[in-house]
Amino acid sequence: MNEIEDAIQRADREAFTKDPPKTLKGQVGFLIKQFGSAKAVAQELGVTADSVNRYRRGARKHARPDIAAKIDDTVKARWQPLVRKRRQKQAATSGGITVETRARFGYTSSAGSTDDGRFRRLTVKLPATYAQRLFDARDTGASDQEMRGIIAEGFKEVYFQDGGSRAMGLSDVEIGDIDYLDLDY
């Protein structure tokens, strides 16, 4: 998984209006409702249907750490999809997306200015069009580099060029060496 995708997933989890089940029994019960059968859940998790039924009944209180992590990730991925979709739609149509990051920014500009990359800590609210492009790119399986390009283009327009009032000679902005990246919408 890549840094941008991770940031989108963290933002989605922050949108939960109700916490997902915490116990193994509760999580497996939720997954059985989602998938329709213990056999389907077992195939998703890579365990036997008997193991899934033992988890559901409470006969087995703890799963192996790798299986427990898979269960937790699967539950979080399927928890409150309508809440996530509604927040993403709002960000993509009117609200925009806030990007907070500390990364190395480099750019190509007119003669007489330095284009050496340097670390900056930025918190920038990008317009809804960039949120829509970012979600579309993620949904089509875009690479981390492509999604960085979308965010870099948004930073160029909003932060570096201030909506067209300065740095008009700036042609390309690149993001590299990301220390952290967080999204909010």
Secondary structure, 3 states (H helix, E strand, C coil): CCHHHHHHHHHHHHCCCCCCCCCHHHHHHHHHHHHCCHHHHHHHHCCCHHHHHHHHHCCCCCCCHHHHHHHHHHHHHHCCHHHHHHHHHHHHHHHCEEEEEEEEEEEECCCCCCCCCEEEEEEEEECHHHHHHHHHHHHCCCCHHHHHHHHHHHHHHHHHCHHHCCCCCCCEEEEEEEEEEEEEC
